[in-house]
């Protein structure tokens, strides 16, 4: 089984959504992004994980409040 951990921080751990134990379409999409896009995502993840709060809700959506599962919005060009 493959774990798609993005960042493990002070308040939370962030994972890419996994479609199965070996596949994450989100991770595959991330791998195809250019370096500035990847860096931007990792910066946002790090801010959430280390500060424990989401300030810009235009970039995120809560998926499961009980388990604190959030979804990032895809940037529209």
Residue pairs with C-beta under 8 A, 6 or more apart in sequence:
1 21
1 22
2 18
2 21
2 22
2 24
3 15
4 15
4 16
4 17
4 18
4 24
4 26
4 27
5 13
5 14
5 15
6 14
6 15
6 16
6 42
6 45
7 13
7 14
7 42
7 45
7 46
7 49
8 14
8 49
9 46
9 49
9 50
10 49
10 50
10 51
10 52
11 48
11 49
11 50
11 51
11 52
12 48
12 49
12 52
12 68
13 49
14 45
14 48
14 49
16 24
16 26
16 27
16 30
17 24
17 25
17 26
17 71
18 24
18 27
19 25
30 38
30 41
33 41
37 75
41 72
44 59
44 72
47 55
48 54
48 60
48 70
54 60
54 70
58 73
59 72
59 73
60 70
60 71
60 72
60 73
61 70
61 71
61 73
62 69
62 70
62 71
63 69
63 70
63 71
